[in-house]
Amino acid sequence: MSDRAFEWSMIGLTLVVIVWMVCSILFLHLPIAWAIISGFVIEVGVGVYLLYRWGRSYLERTR
């Protein structure tokens, strides 16, 4: 994964999580705390996976 792809993946993920939080509060009528916590868990979980993939790619490029 290139640096640019990682950057855009994280930006896209953050936008999706923000939309998830807003939609879950407005349309699904979930409690605000639940929407924020679930969004945070999604952001951290998927973000760590993307960072792992980018790190492996980076190490392969520098060898």
PDBQT receptor file of N, H, CA, C and O in Angstrom, charges set to zero:
ATOM      1  N   MET A   1       0.853  -1.168   0.000  1.00  0.00    +0.000 N 
ATOM      2  CA  MET A   1       0.000   0.000   0.000  1.00  0.00    +0.000 C 
ATOM      3  C   MET A   1       0.901   1.235   0.000  1.00  0.00    +0.000 C 
ATOM      4  O   MET A   1       1.807   1.359   0.824  1.00  0.00    +0.000 OA
ATOM      5  N   SER A   2       0.644   2.116  -0.910  1.00  0.00    +0.000 N 
ATOM      6  H   SER A   2      -0.092   2.016  -1.579  1.00  0.00    +0.000 HD
ATOM      7  CA  SER A   2       1.464   3.326  -0.992  1.00  0.00    +0.000 C 
ATOM      8  C   SER A   2       1.082   4.300   0.125  1.00  0.00    +0.000 C 
ATOM      9  O   SER A   2       0.038   4.165   0.763  1.00  0.00    +0.000 OA
ATOM     10  N   ASP A   3       1.940   5.261   0.337  1.00  0.00    +0.000 N 
ATOM     11  H   ASP A   3       2.789   5.370  -0.182  1.00  0.00    +0.000 HD
ATOM     12  CA  ASP A   3       1.668   6.271   1.357  1.00  0.00    +0.000 C 
ATOM     13  C   ASP A   3       0.387   7.035   1.033  1.00  0.00    +0.000 C 
ATOM     14  O   ASP A   3      -0.419   7.328   1.916  1.00  0.00    +0.000 OA
ATOM     15  N   ARG A   4       0.217   7.347  -0.236  1.00  0.00    +0.000 N 
ATOM     16  H   ARG A   4       0.871   7.109  -0.953  1.00  0.00    +0.000 HD
ATOM     17  CA  ARG A   4      -0.964   8.094  -0.665  1.00  0.00    +0.000 C 
ATOM     18  C   ARG A   4      -2.237   7.270  -0.469  1.00  0.00    +0.000 C 
ATOM     19  O   ARG A   4      -3.264   7.804  -0.051  1.00  0.00    +0.000 OA
ATOM     20  N   ALA A   5      -2.173   5.976  -0.767  1.00  0.00    +0.000 N 
ATOM     21  H   ALA A   5      -1.339   5.542  -1.107  1.00  0.00    +0.000 HD
ATOM     22  CA  ALA A   5      -3.340   5.108  -0.579  1.00  0.00    +0.000 C 
ATOM     23  C   ALA A   5      -3.698   5.006   0.899  1.00  0.00    +0.000 C 
ATOM     24  O   ALA A   5      -4.876   5.009   1.256  1.00  0.00    +0.000 OA
ATOM     25  N   PHE A   6      -2.688   4.916   1.753  1.00  0.00    +0.000 N 
ATOM     26  H   PHE A   6      -1.732   4.914   1.463  1.00  0.00    +0.000 HD
ATOM     27  CA  PHE A   6      -2.932   4.863   3.197  1.00  0.00    +0.000 C 
ATOM     28  C   PHE A   6      -3.584   6.159   3.669  1.00  0.00    +0.000 C 
ATOM     29  O   PHE A   6      -4.540   6.142   4.445  1.00  0.00    +0.000 OA
ATOM     30  N   GLU A   7      -3.059   7.269   3.193  1.00  0.00    +0.000 N 
ATOM     31  H   GLU A   7      -2.283   7.283   2.562  1.00  0.00    +0.000 HD
ATOM     32  CA  GLU A   7      -3.601   8.572   3.583  1.00  0.00    +0.000 C 
ATOM     33  C   GLU A   7      -5.072   8.689   3.195  1.00  0.00    +0.000 C 
ATOM     34  O   GLU A   7      -5.899   9.085   4.015  1.00  0.00    +0.000 OA
ATOM     35  N   TRP A   8      -5.401   8.349   1.955  1.00  0.00    +0.000 N 
ATOM     36  H   TRP A   8      -4.728   8.027   1.289  1.00  0.00    +0.000 HD
ATOM     37  CA  TRP A   8      -6.783   8.456   1.499  1.00  0.00    +0.000 C 
ATOM     38  C   TRP A   8      -7.689   7.416   2.152  1.00  0.00    +0.000 C 
ATOM     39  O   TRP A   8      -8.878   7.668   2.349  1.00  0.00    +0.000 OA
ATOM     40  N   SER A   9      -7.139   6.253   2.488  1.00  0.00    +0.000 N 
ATOM     41  H   SER A   9      -6.174   6.048   2.327  1.00  0.00    +0.000 HD
ATOM     42  CA  SER A   9      -7.932   5.242   3.191  1.00  0.00    +0.000 C 
ATOM     43  C   SER A   9      -8.324   5.730   4.578  1.00  0.00    +0.000 C 
ATOM     44  O   SER A   9      -9.458   5.526   5.013  1.00  0.00    +0.000 OA
ATOM     45  N   MET A  10      -7.394   6.373   5.273  1.00  0.00    +0.000 N 
ATOM     46  H   MET A  10      -6.473   6.539   4.920  1.00  0.00    +0.000 HD
ATOM     47  CA  MET A  10      -7.696   6.888   6.605  1.00  0.00    +0.000 C 
ATOM     48  C   MET A  10      -8.686   8.053   6.538  1.00  0.00    +0.000 C 
ATOM     49  O   MET A  10      -9.568   8.169   7.388  1.00  0.00    +0.000 OA
ATOM     50  N   ILE A  11      -8.541   8.908   5.536  1.00  0.00    +0.000 N 
ATOM     51  H   ILE A  11      -7.825   8.814   4.845  1.00  0.00    +0.000 HD
ATOM     52  CA  ILE A  11      -9.492  10.011   5.371  1.00  0.00    +0.000 C 
ATOM     53  C   ILE A  11     -10.885   9.458   5.074  1.00  0.00    +0.000 C 
ATOM     54  O   ILE A  11     -11.872   9.903   5.660  1.00  0.00    +0.000 OA
ATOM     55  N   GLY A  12     -10.962   8.493   4.170  1.00  0.00    +0.000 N 
ATOM     56  H   GLY A  12     -10.160   8.131   3.694  1.00  0.00    +0.000 HD
ATOM     57  CA  GLY A  12     -12.244   7.876   3.842  1.00  0.00    +0.000 C 
ATOM     58  C   GLY A  12     -12.868   7.176   5.033  1.00  0.00    +0.000 C 
ATOM     59  O   GLY A  12     -14.073   7.280   5.262  1.00  0.00    +0.000 OA
ATOM     60  N   LEU A  13     -12.044   6.460   5.793  1.00  0.00    +0.000 N 
ATOM     61  H   LEU A  13     -11.065   6.376   5.607  1.00  0.00    +0.000 HD
ATOM     62  CA  LEU A  13     -12.537   5.774   6.985  1.00  0.00    +0.000 C 
ATOM     63  C   LEU A  13     -13.101   6.773   7.985  1.00  0.00    +0.000 C 
ATOM     64  O   LEU A  13     -14.172   6.549   8.550  1.00  0.00    +0.000 OA
ATOM     65  N   THR A  14     -12.397   7.860   8.204  1.00  0.00    +0.000 N 
ATOM     66  H   THR A  14     -11.527   8.042   7.746  1.00  0.00    +0.000 HD
ATOM     67  CA  THR A  14     -12.862   8.870   9.150  1.00  0.00    +0.000 C 
ATOM     68  C   THR A  14     -14.189   9.476   8.702  1.00  0.00    +0.000 C 
ATOM     69  O   THR A  14     -15.081   9.693   9.523  1.00  0.00    +0.000 OA
ATOM     70  N   LEU A  15     -14.320   9.749   7.419  1.00  0.00    +0.000 N 
ATOM     71  H   LEU A  15     -13.596   9.573   6.753  1.00  0.00    +0.000 HD
ATOM     72  CA  LEU A  15     -15.584  10.290   6.906  1.00  0.00    +0.000 C 
ATOM     73  C   LEU A  15     -16.729   9.294   7.069  1.00  0.00    +0.000 C 
ATOM     74  O   LEU A  15     -17.839   9.674   7.440  1.00  0.00    +0.000 OA
ATOM     75  N   VAL A  16     -16.459   8.026   6.792  1.00  0.00    +0.000 N 
ATOM     76  H   VAL A  16     -15.557   7.717   6.490  1.00  0.00    +0.000 HD
ATOM     77  CA  VAL A  16     -17.496   6.995   6.950  1.00  0.00    +0.000 C 
ATOM     78  C   VAL A  16     -17.916   6.880   8.410  1.00  0.00    +0.000 C 
ATOM     79  O   VAL A  16     -19.102   6.731   8.704  1.00  0.00    +0.000 OA
ATOM     80  N   VAL A  17     -16.958   6.946   9.321  1.00  0.00    +0.000 N 
ATOM     81  H   VAL A  17     -15.995   7.067   9.082  1.00  0.00    +0.000 HD
ATOM     82  CA  VAL A  17     -17.282   6.842  10.748  1.00  0.00    +0.000 C 
ATOM     83  C   VAL A  17     -18.098   8.050  11.203  1.00  0.00    +0.000 C 
ATOM     84  O   VAL A  17     -19.038   7.898  11.984  1.00  0.00    +0.000 OA
ATOM     85  N   ILE A  18     -17.756   9.236  10.732  1.00  0.00    +0.000 N 
ATOM     86  H   ILE A  18     -16.992   9.360  10.098  1.00  0.00    +0.000 HD
ATOM     87  CA  ILE A  18     -18.537  10.422  11.100  1.00  0.00    +0.000 C 
ATOM     88  C   ILE A  18     -19.966  10.303  10.578  1.00  0.00    +0.000 C 
ATOM     89  O   ILE A  18     -20.918  10.616  11.292  1.00  0.00    +0.000 OA
ATOM     90  N   VAL A  19     -20.117   9.850   9.333  1.00  0.00    +0.000 N 
ATOM     91  H   VAL A  19     -19.343   9.595   8.753  1.00  0.00    +0.000 HD
ATOM     92  CA  VAL A  19     -21.458   9.648   8.773  1.00  0.00    +0.000 C 
ATOM     93  C   VAL A  19     -22.202   8.580   9.571  1.00  0.00    +0.000 C 
ATOM     94  O   VAL A  19     -23.398   8.726   9.823  1.00  0.00    +0.000 OA
ATOM     95  N   TRP A  20     -21.518   7.512   9.972  1.00  0.00    +0.000 N 
ATOM     96  H   TRP A  20     -20.546   7.393   9.768  1.00  0.00    +0.000 HD
ATOM     97  CA  TRP A  20     -22.133   6.465  10.791  1.00  0.00    +0.000 C 
ATOM     98  C   TRP A  20     -22.656   7.044  12.102  1.00  0.00    +0.000 C 
ATOM     99  O   TRP A  20     -23.782   6.752  12.506  1.00  0.00    +0.000 OA
ATOM    100  N   MET A  21     -21.845   7.861  12.762  1.00  0.00    +0.000 N 
ATOM    101  H   MET A  21     -20.931   8.098  12.433  1.00  0.00    +0.000 HD
ATOM    102  CA  MET A  21     -22.268   8.433  14.044  1.00  0.00    +0.000 C 
ATOM    103  C   MET A  21     -23.500   9.319  13.873  1.00  0.00    +0.000 C 
ATOM    104  O   MET A  21     -24.454   9.214  14.644  1.00  0.00    +0.000 OA
ATOM    105  N   VAL A  22     -23.481  10.179  12.880  1.00  0.00    +0.000 N 
ATOM    106  H   VAL A  22     -22.705  10.264  12.254  1.00  0.00    +0.000 HD
ATOM    107  CA  VAL A  22     -24.604  11.095  12.663  1.00  0.00    +0.000 C 
ATOM    108  C   VAL A  22     -25.863  10.323  12.275  1.00  0.00    +0.000 C 
ATOM    109  O   VAL A  22     -26.938  10.581  12.816  1.00  0.00    +0.000 OA
ATOM    110  N   CYS A  23     -25.738   9.385  11.351  1.00  0.00    +0.000 N 
ATOM    111  H   CYS A  23     -24.864   9.176  10.912  1.00  0.00    +0.000 HD
ATOM    112  CA  CYS A  23     -26.911   8.624  10.901  1.00  0.00    +0.000 C 
ATOM    113  C   CYS A  23     -27.464   7.728  11.997  1.00  0.00    +0.000 C 
ATOM    114  O   CYS A  23     -28.679   7.565  12.111  1.00  0.00    +0.000 OA
ATOM    115  N   SER A  24     -26.589   7.147  12.801  1.00  0.00    +0.000 N 
ATOM    116  H   SER A  24     -25.602   7.280  12.708  1.00  0.00    +0.000 HD
ATOM    117  CA  SER A  24     -27.087   6.270  13.860  1.00  0.00    +0.000 C 
ATOM    118  C   SER A  24     -27.827   7.061  14.932  1.00  0.00    +0.000 C 
ATOM    119  O   SER A  24     -28.744   6.539  15.567  1.00  0.00    +0.000 OA
ATOM    120  N   ILE A  25     -27.439   8.306  15.135  1.00  0.00    +0.000 N 
ATOM    121  H   ILE A  25     -26.695   8.730  14.620  1.00  0.00    +0.000 HD
ATOM    122  CA  ILE A  25     -28.162   9.136  16.102  1.00  0.00    +0.000 C 
ATOM    123  C   ILE A  25     -29.480   9.626  15.506  1.00  0.00    +0.000 C 
ATOM    124  O   ILE A  25     -30.522   9.563  16.159  1.00  0.00    +0.000 OA
ATOM    125  N   LEU A  26     -29.435  10.112  14.272  1.00  0.00    +0.000 N 
ATOM    126  H   LEU A  26     -28.590  10.164  13.741  1.00  0.00    +0.000 HD
ATOM    127  CA  LEU A  26     -30.627  10.724  13.674  1.00  0.00    +0.000 C 
ATOM    128  C   LEU A  26     -31.654   9.712  13.185  1.00  0.00    +0.000 C 
ATOM    129  O   LEU A  26     -32.850   9.873  13.431  1.00  0.00    +0.000 OA
ATOM    130  N   PHE A  27     -31.199   8.671  12.494  1.00  0.00    +0.000 N 
ATOM    131  H   PHE A  27     -30.228   8.540  12.294  1.00  0.00    +0.000 HD
ATOM    132  CA  PHE A  27     -32.137   7.767  11.835  1.00  0.00    +0.000 C 
ATOM    133  C   PHE A  27     -32.395   6.475  12.604  1.00  0.00    +0.000 C 
ATOM    134  O   PHE A  27     -33.506   5.946  12.570  1.00  0.00    +0.000 OA
ATOM    135  N   LEU A  28     -31.388   5.969  13.290  1.00  0.00    +0.000 N 
ATOM    136  H   LEU A  28     -30.485   6.398  13.317  1.00  0.00    +0.000 HD
ATOM    137  CA  LEU A  28     -31.576   4.725  14.034  1.00  0.00    +0.000 C 
ATOM    138  C   LEU A  28     -31.976   4.976  15.478  1.00  0.00    +0.000 C 
ATOM    139  O   LEU A  28     -32.324   4.043  16.202  1.00  0.00    +0.000 OA
ATOM    140  N   HIS A  29     -31.926   6.228  15.894  1.00  0.00    +0.000 N 
ATOM    141  H   HIS A  29     -31.643   6.985  15.306  1.00  0.00    +0.000 HD
ATOM    142  CA  HIS A  29     -32.298   6.642  17.245  1.00  0.00    +0.000 C 
ATOM    143  C   HIS A  29     -31.510   5.894  18.319  1.00  0.00    +0.000 C 
ATOM    144  O   HIS A  29     -32.047   5.520  19.362  1.00  0.00    +0.000 OA
ATOM    145  N   LEU A  30     -30.231   5.687  18.038  1.00  0.00    +0.000 N 
ATOM    146  H   LEU A  30     -29.795   5.991  17.191  1.00  0.00    +0.000 HD
ATOM    147  CA  LEU A  30     -29.363   5.080  19.038  1.00  0.00    +0.000 C 
ATOM    148  C   LEU A  30     -28.925   6.146  20.028  1.00  0.00    +0.000 C 
ATOM    149  O   LEU A  30     -28.845   7.323  19.675  1.00  0.00    +0.000 OA
ATOM    150  N   PRO A  31     -28.642   5.754  21.255  1.00  0.00    +0.000 N 
ATOM    151  CA  PRO A  31     -28.121   6.730  22.212  1.00  0.00    +0.000 C 
ATOM    152  C   PRO A  31     -26.807   7.329  21.706  1.00  0.00    +0.000 C 
ATOM    153  O   PRO A  31     -26.030   6.661  21.025  1.00  0.00    +0.000 OA
ATOM    154  N   ILE A  32     -26.577   8.579  22.042  1.00  0.00    +0.000 N 
ATOM    155  H   ILE A  32     -27.209   9.122  22.595  1.00  0.00    +0.000 HD
ATOM    156  CA  ILE A  32     -25.383   9.278  21.565  1.00  0.00    +0.000 C 
ATOM    157  C   ILE A  32     -24.116   8.555  22.008  1.00  0.00    +0.000 C 
ATOM    158  O   ILE A  32     -23.178   8.413  21.224  1.00  0.00    +0.000 OA
ATOM    159  N   ALA A  33     -24.084   8.103  23.243  1.00  0.00    +0.000 N 
ATOM    160  H   ALA A  33     -24.846   8.219  23.880  1.00  0.00    +0.000 HD
ATOM    161  CA  ALA A  33     -22.890   7.408  23.745  1.00  0.00    +0.000 C 
ATOM    162  C   ALA A  33     -22.615   6.145  22.929  1.00  0.00    +0.000 C 
ATOM    163  O   ALA A  33     -21.463   5.858  22.604  1.00  0.00    +0.000 OA
ATOM    164  N   TRP A  34     -23.656   5.396  22.601  1.00  0.00    +0.000 N 
ATOM    165  H   TRP A  34     -24.592   5.629  22.865  1.00  0.00    +0.000 HD
ATOM    166  CA  TRP A  34     -23.483   4.170  21.815  1.00  0.00    +0.000 C 
ATOM    167  C   TRP A  34     -22.944   4.485  20.423  1.00  0.00    +0.000 C 
ATOM    168  O   TRP A  34     -22.073   3.775  19.921  1.00  0.00    +0.000 OA
ATOM    169  N   ALA A  35     -23.450   5.531  19.804  1.00  0.00    +0.000 N 
ATOM    170  H   ALA A  35     -24.158   6.108  20.211  1.00  0.00    +0.000 HD
ATOM    171  CA  ALA A  35     -22.988   5.912  18.464  1.00  0.00    +0.000 C 
ATOM    172  C   ALA A  35     -21.523   6.330  18.491  1.00  0.00    +0.000 C 
ATOM    173  O   ALA A  35     -20.755   5.960  17.603  1.00  0.00    +0.000 OA
ATOM    174  N   ILE A  36     -21.132   7.096  19.502  1.00  0.00    +0.000 N 
ATOM    175  H   ILE A  36     -21.755   7.397  20.223  1.00  0.00    +0.000 HD
ATOM    176  CA  ILE A  36     -19.743   7.552  19.604  1.00  0.00    +0.000 C 
ATOM    177  C   ILE A  36     -18.811   6.391  19.913  1.00  0.00    +0.000 C 
ATOM    178  O   ILE A  36     -17.747   6.273  19.304  1.00  0.00    +0.000 OA
ATOM    179  N   ILE A  37     -19.193   5.540  20.843  1.00  0.00    +0.000 N 
ATOM    180  H   ILE A  37     -20.057   5.635  21.337  1.00  0.00    +0.000 HD
ATOM    181  CA  ILE A  37     -18.341   4.397  21.207  1.00  0.00    +0.000 C 
ATOM    182  C   ILE A  37     -18.190   3.442  20.031  1.00  0.00    +0.000 C 
ATOM    183  O   ILE A  37     -17.082   2.991  19.743  1.00  0.00    +0.000 OA
ATOM    184  N   SER A  38     -19.285   3.127  19.350  1.00  0.00    +0.000 N 
ATOM    185  H   SER A  38     -20.186   3.493  19.585  1.00  0.00    +0.000 HD
ATOM    186  CA  SER A  38     -19.187   2.204  18.215  1.00  0.00    +0.000 C 
ATOM    187  C   SER A  38     -18.366   2.820  17.083  1.00  0.00    +0.000 C 
ATOM    188  O   SER A  38     -17.594   2.116  16.433  1.00  0.00    +0.000 OA
ATOM    189  N   GLY A  39     -18.518   4.110  16.840  1.00  0.00    +0.000 N 
ATOM    190  H   GLY A  39     -19.146   4.682  17.368  1.00  0.00    +0.000 HD
ATOM    191  CA  GLY A  39     -17.706   4.781  15.827  1.00  0.00    +0.000 C 
ATOM    192  C   GLY A  39     -16.237   4.765  16.184  1.00  0.00    +0.000 C 
ATOM    193  O   GLY A  39     -15.386   4.554  15.320  1.00  0.00    +0.000 OA
ATOM    194  N   PHE A  40     -15.933   4.986  17.453  1.00  0.00    +0.000 N 
ATOM    195  H   PHE A  40     -16.624   5.158  18.155  1.00  0.00    +0.000 HD
ATOM    196  CA  PHE A  40     -14.543   4.963  17.914  1.00  0.00    +0.000 C 
ATOM    197  C   PHE A  40     -13.940   3.571  17.749  1.00  0.00    +0.000 C 
ATOM    198  O   PHE A  40     -12.797   3.434  17.312  1.00  0.00    +0.000 OA
ATOM    199  N   VAL A  41     -14.702   2.546  18.097  1.00  0.00    +0.000 N 
ATOM    200  H   VAL A  41     -15.630   2.658  18.453  1.00  0.00    +0.000 HD
ATOM    201  CA  VAL A  41     -14.214   1.168  17.966  1.00  0.00    +0.000 C 
ATOM    202  C   VAL A  41     -13.960   0.832  16.497  1.00  0.00    +0.000 C 
ATOM    203  O   VAL A  41     -12.950   0.208  16.171  1.00  0.00    +0.000 OA
ATOM    204  N   ILE A  42     -14.857   1.235  15.621  1.00  0.00    +0.000 N 
ATOM    205  H   ILE A  42     -15.677   1.742  15.885  1.00  0.00    +0.000 HD
ATOM    206  CA  ILE A  42     -14.671   0.987  14.189  1.00  0.00    +0.000 C 
ATOM    207  C   ILE A  42     -13.440   1.722  13.682  1.00  0.00    +0.000 C 
ATOM    208  O   ILE A  42     -12.633   1.148  12.951  1.00  0.00    +0.000 OA
ATOM    209  N   GLU A  43     -13.289   2.989  14.063  1.00  0.00    +0.000 N 
ATOM    210  H   GLU A  43     -13.945   3.456  14.657  1.00  0.00    +0.000 HD
ATOM    211  CA  GLU A  43     -12.145   3.798  13.615  1.00  0.00    +0.000 C 
ATOM    212  C   GLU A  43     -10.827   3.183  14.072  1.00  0.00    +0.000 C 
ATOM    213  O   GLU A  43      -9.886   3.072  13.286  1.00  0.00    +0.000 OA
ATOM    214  N   VAL A  44     -10.758   2.788  15.329  1.00  0.00    +0.000 N 
ATOM    215  H   VAL A  44     -11.522   2.879  15.967  1.00  0.00    +0.000 HD
ATOM    216  CA  VAL A  44      -9.513   2.216  15.850  1.00  0.00    +0.000 C 
ATOM    217  C   VAL A  44      -9.248   0.852  15.225  1.00  0.00    +0.000 C 
ATOM    218  O   VAL A  44      -8.125   0.574  14.804  1.00  0.00    +0.000 OA
ATOM    219  N   GLY A  45     -10.262   0.002  15.162  1.00  0.00    +0.000 N 
ATOM    220  H   GLY A  45     -11.174   0.228  15.504  1.00  0.00    +0.000 HD
ATOM    221  CA  GLY A  45     -10.071  -1.344  14.621  1.00  0.00    +0.000 C 
ATOM    222  C   GLY A  45      -9.630  -1.348  13.173  1.00  0.00    +0.000 C 
ATOM    223  O   GLY A  45      -8.633  -1.982  12.827  1.00  0.00    +0.000 OA
ATOM    224  N   VAL A  46     -10.354  -0.654  12.331  1.00  0.00    +0.000 N 
ATOM    225  H   VAL A  46     -11.163  -0.138  12.612  1.00  0.00    +0.000 HD
ATOM    226  CA  VAL A  46     -10.009  -0.617  10.910  1.00  0.00    +0.000 C 
ATOM    227  C   VAL A  46      -8.738   0.200  10.693  1.00  0.00    +0.000 C 
ATOM    228  O   VAL A  46      -7.935  -0.126   9.818  1.00  0.00    +0.000 OA
ATOM    229  N   GLY A  47      -8.547   1.258  11.481  1.00  0.00    +0.000 N 
ATOM    230  H   GLY A  47      -9.199   1.523  12.192  1.00  0.00    +0.000 HD
ATOM    231  CA  GLY A  47      -7.334   2.065  11.374  1.00  0.00    +0.000 C 
ATOM    232  C   GLY A  47      -6.083   1.271  11.697  1.00  0.00    +0.000 C 
ATOM    233  O   GLY A  47      -5.060   1.421  11.029  1.00  0.00    +0.000 OA
ATOM    234  N   VAL A  48      -6.156   0.428  12.716  1.00  0.00    +0.000 N 
ATOM    235  H   VAL A  48      -6.987   0.306  13.259  1.00  0.00    +0.000 HD
ATOM    236  CA  VAL A  48      -5.012  -0.423  13.064  1.00  0.00    +0.000 C 
ATOM    237  C   VAL A  48      -4.731  -1.409  11.938  1.00  0.00    +0.000 C 
ATOM    238  O   VAL A  48      -3.571  -1.655  11.605  1.00  0.00    +0.000 OA
ATOM    239  N   TYR A  49      -5.778  -1.974  11.352  1.00  0.00    +0.000 N 
ATOM    240  H   TYR A  49      -6.719  -1.774  11.623  1.00  0.00    +0.000 HD
ATOM    241  CA  TYR A  49      -5.587  -2.896  10.233  1.00  0.00    +0.000 C 
ATOM    242  C   TYR A  49      -4.927  -2.190   9.049  1.00  0.00    +0.000 C 
ATOM    243  O   TYR A  49      -4.006  -2.734   8.440  1.00  0.00    +0.000 OA
ATOM    244  N   LEU A  50      -5.392  -0.982   8.717  1.00  0.00    +0.000 N 
ATOM    245  H   LEU A  50      -6.141  -0.541   9.211  1.00  0.00    +0.000 HD
ATOM    246  CA  LEU A  50      -4.787  -0.230   7.616  1.00  0.00    +0.000 C 
ATOM    247  C   LEU A  50      -3.334   0.115   7.922  1.00  0.00    +0.000 C 
ATOM    248  O   LEU A  50      -2.479   0.037   7.040  1.00  0.00    +0.000 OA
ATOM    249  N   LEU A  51      -3.052   0.493   9.160  1.00  0.00    +0.000 N 
ATOM    250  H   LEU A  51      -3.747   0.556   9.876  1.00  0.00    +0.000 HD
ATOM    251  CA  LEU A  51      -1.681   0.805   9.553  1.00  0.00    +0.000 C 
ATOM    252  C   LEU A  51      -0.795  -0.427   9.450  1.00  0.00    +0.000 C 
ATOM    253  O   LEU A  51       0.361  -0.326   9.039  1.00  0.00    +0.000 OA
ATOM    254  N   TYR A  52      -1.321  -1.581   9.817  1.00  0.00    +0.000 N 
ATOM    255  H   TYR A  52      -2.260  -1.663  10.151  1.00  0.00    +0.000 HD
ATOM    256  CA  TYR A  52      -0.578  -2.838   9.707  1.00  0.00    +0.000 C 
ATOM    257  C   TYR A  52      -0.238  -3.133   8.247  1.00  0.00    +0.000 C 
ATOM    258  O   TYR A  52       0.900  -3.471   7.923  1.00  0.00    +0.000 OA
ATOM    259  N   ARG A  53      -1.242  -3.001   7.365  1.00  0.00    +0.000 N 
ATOM    260  H   ARG A  53      -2.167  -2.727   7.629  1.00  0.00    +0.000 HD
ATOM    261  CA  ARG A  53      -1.009  -3.258   5.936  1.00  0.00    +0.000 C 
ATOM    262  C   ARG A  53      -0.006  -2.269   5.352  1.00  0.00    +0.000 C 
ATOM    263  O   ARG A  53       0.863  -2.658   4.572  1.00  0.00    +0.000 OA
ATOM    264  N   TRP A  54      -0.117  -0.994   5.721  1.00  0.00    +0.000 N 
ATOM    265  H   TRP A  54      -0.823  -0.677   6.354  1.00  0.00    +0.000 HD
ATOM    266  CA  TRP A  54       0.808   0.019   5.226  1.00  0.00    +0.000 C 
ATOM    267  C   TRP A  54       2.216  -0.248   5.755  1.00  0.00    +0.000 C 
ATOM    268  O   TRP A  54       3.189  -0.108   5.014  1.00  0.00    +0.000 OA
ATOM    269  N   GLY A  55       2.335  -0.628   7.016  1.00  0.00    +0.000 N 
ATOM    270  H   GLY A  55       1.545  -0.742   7.618  1.00  0.00    +0.000 HD
ATOM    271  CA  GLY A  55       3.644  -0.909   7.606  1.00  0.00    +0.000 C 
ATOM    272  C   GLY A  55       4.341  -2.073   6.925  1.00  0.00    +0.000 C 
ATOM    273  O   GLY A  55       5.542  -2.010   6.662  1.00  0.00    +0.000 OA
ATOM    274  N   ARG A  56       3.604  -3.129   6.637  1.00  0.00    +0.000 N 
ATOM    275  H   ARG A  56       2.628  -3.180   6.850  1.00  0.00    +0.000 HD
ATOM    276  CA  ARG A  56       4.200  -4.266   5.930  1.00  0.00    +0.000 C 
ATOM    277  C   ARG A  56       4.674  -3.855   4.549  1.00  0.00    +0.000 C 
ATOM    278  O   ARG A  56       5.764  -4.236   4.123  1.00  0.00    +0.000 OA
ATOM    279  N   SER A  57       3.863  -3.082   3.853  1.00  0.00    +0.000 N 
ATOM    280  H   SER A  57       2.978  -2.772   4.199  1.00  0.00    +0.000 HD
ATOM    281  CA  SER A  57       4.237  -2.615   2.524  1.00  0.00    +0.000 C 
ATOM    282  C   SER A  57       5.458  -1.704   2.596  1.00  0.00    +0.000 C 
ATOM    283  O   SER A  57       6.344  -1.786   1.745  1.00  0.00    +0.000 OA
ATOM    284  N   TYR A  58       5.509  -0.851   3.590  1.00  0.00    +0.000 N 
ATOM    285  H   TYR A  58       4.790  -0.784   4.282  1.00  0.00    +0.000 HD
ATOM    286  CA  TYR A  58       6.636   0.070   3.751  1.00  0.00    +0.000 C 
ATOM    287  C   TYR A  58       7.925  -0.698   4.010  1.00  0.00    +0.000 C 
ATOM    288  O   TYR A  58       8.967  -0.375   3.438  1.00  0.00    +0.000 OA
ATOM    289  N   LEU A  59       7.861  -1.708   4.863  1.00  0.00    +0.000 N 
ATOM    290  H   LEU A  59       7.015  -1.970   5.327  1.00  0.00    +0.000 HD
ATOM    291  CA  LEU A  59       9.061  -2.490   5.159  1.00  0.00    +0.000 C 
ATOM    292  C   LEU A  59       9.541  -3.256   3.934  1.00  0.00    +0.000 C 
ATOM    293  O   LEU A  59      10.746  -3.400   3.730  1.00  0.00    +0.000 OA
ATOM    294  N   GLU A  60       8.617  -3.748   3.118  1.00  0.00    +0.000 N 
ATOM    295  H   GLU A  60       7.638  -3.631   3.283  1.00  0.00    +0.000 HD
ATOM    296  CA  GLU A  60       9.016  -4.441   1.889  1.00  0.00    +0.000 C 
ATOM    297  C   GLU A  60       9.678  -3.485   0.902  1.00  0.00    +0.000 C 
ATOM    298  O   GLU A  60      10.592  -3.878   0.177  1.00  0.00    +0.000 OA
ATOM    299  N   ARG A  61       9.224  -2.239   0.869  1.00  0.00    +0.000 N 
ATOM    300  H   ARG A  61       8.481  -1.921   1.458  1.00  0.00    +0.000 HD
ATOM    301  CA  ARG A  61       9.812  -1.262  -0.047  1.00  0.00    +0.000 C 
ATOM    302  C   ARG A  61      11.201  -0.823   0.395  1.00  0.00    +0.000 C 
ATOM    303  O   ARG A  61      12.031  -0.483  -0.447  1.00  0.00    +0.000 OA
ATOM    304  N   THR A  62      11.470  -0.823   1.685  1.00  0.00    +0.000 N 
ATOM    305  H   THR A  62      10.795  -1.099   2.369  1.00  0.00    +0.000 HD
ATOM    306  CA  THR A  62      12.758  -0.322   2.176  1.00  0.00    +0.000 C 
ATOM    307  C   THR A  62      13.829  -1.393   2.215  1.00  0.00    +0.000 C 
ATOM    308  O   THR A  62      14.993  -1.070   2.455  1.00  0.00    +0.000 OA
ATOM    309  N   ARG A  63      13.501  -2.619   1.995  1.00  0.00    +0.000 N 
ATOM    310  H   ARG A  63      12.556  -2.882   1.800  1.00  0.00    +0.000 HD
ATOM    311  CA  ARG A  63      14.501  -3.697   2.039  1.00  0.00    +0.000 C 
ATOM    312  C   ARG A  63      15.307  -3.744   0.796  1.00  0.00    +0.000 C 
ATOM    313  O   ARG A  63      16.192  -4.590   0.666  1.00  0.00    +0.000 OA
TER     314      ARG A  63
